[in-house]
Amino acid sequence: MPTVVVMDVSLSMTRPVSLESSEEFQRKNLAVHGLTMLFEHMAANYRLEFTSLVAFSSLWELLVPFTRDYNTLQEALSNLEDYDKTCIESALNGVSNVVQQEWGSSCPCQVVLVTDGSLGIGKGSLRHSLQTLKQRADDKKFPLPFPFPTKMFIMCVANSEELQTTDAMDNLEELLRLSGGDGQIFTMEGQLCLKSVQAMFGRLIDQAYSPFHAVLHCGNLSSDVQVFPRPEPVVVDDEVDPMPRVVNTDLEIVGFIEVGDISSPPVTSRHLVLPIAVIKEAEDVSTGAAEEPEEEVSASQMAGKSPNFCVLLHGSLKVEGMVALVQLGPDWYGMLYSQADSKKKSNLMMSLFEPGPEPLPWLGKVAHLGPISEAAENPYGEDDSKSPFPVQPSIKRSYAQNVTVWIKATCILLHRLTFQRRPRPSIR
């Protein structure tokens, strides 16, 4: 999902940090160091992620629109300027505008707010904004919750002891609650230094930006894959004691079905499936050929030439016009299919169904599906002229009964006039 990095460039971020080294650091320098670490990680592991950079003080400014070029983001960090007081409400309005203009209100987004915990002073401060929530006109409402699904991570260039001396932590927790509560506040542990800011951003990376690696199995064939973006836990509302369900790291293909039979099913999320190249053998080959530079072959080239089940599956699904049903966990299924971005480029995608044994009613229960070879006769016919789907329900639905339908409005009028003209029986 896209990420908006919101950087505090107010004067409070220029406060010096006492370090053992002779070089002077500001809190802004620590924040830039942490964001540089985040961007380097995303460039290596989340290259497909769209990221935007917004700076704010009393006003907000879009420094870098949504991009996959992390060099541009790092260059913008090195050219940050200092401005006036902190106004987090202004920054949140900027985030709402930037995301809705680019992605609309249905695309989930992650917001990384980097600040020093200073709430600002006077009108426009976070404290004032939260105190006046219920006293606002409709055209000046607080921007939270956002009109789009979001996760907010607040990165405080301050330790918890410093924040607890004032009401800063309470206000930041209220801000997180207003955003939907799906996020976290990160603080620095111990002394403010480069090591502690690296540890803080490392915790953010582990929670929100760690790649999801899995093993895709189909009989005796398997392949290491990366699923992007990382699948989120799903909570089933109709359970007595709902627990979040997570996707297993072992994805088992249970069967194949034609695209026309599965049609366009409802899904909870869509993900890109990328093969992970096994470059161990390639590294051994390149190391042994180091003495002959003209015949030296890189590890990535060797990995590209090695057979991979994920590539085979993608090509087979594309040519045969089928999808693969994959089991994500107990009574939880999804489908793998080929999706074309253009005439020459296509990707292997995975869509997740709603958890349950019967996610698609017209297929029936997934556990009851079986191979065609076990059927008494071919359910598709000898010439593929029929289909066993949709599966007819055992109970006839009420909406399947024959009902009276008025096709034209004149029929209703004639029926009404006929009813009115009938002589009414007189009572003596």
Secondary structure, 3 states (H helix, E strand, C coil): CCEEEEEECCHHHHCEECCCCCCCEEHHHHHHHHHHHHHHHHHHHCCCCCEEEEEECCCEEEEEEEECCHHHHHHHHHCCCCCCCCCHHHHHHHHHHHHHHHHCCCCCEEEEEEECCCCCCCCCCHHHHHHCHHHCCHHHCCCCCCCCCEEEEEEEEEEHHHHHCCCHHHHHHHHHHHCCCCEEEEEECCCCCHHHHHHHHHHHHHHHCCCEEEEEEECCEEEEEEEECCCCCEECCCCCCCCEECCCCEEEEEEEEEHHHHCCCCCCEEEEEEECCCCHHHHHHHHHCCCCHHHCCCHHHHHHHCCCHHHHHHHHHHHHCEEEEEEEECCEEEEEEEEECCCCCEEEEEEECCCCCCCCHHHCCHHHCCCHHHCCCCCCCCCCCCCCCCCCCCCCCHHHCCCCCCCCHHHHHHHHHHHHHCCCCCCC
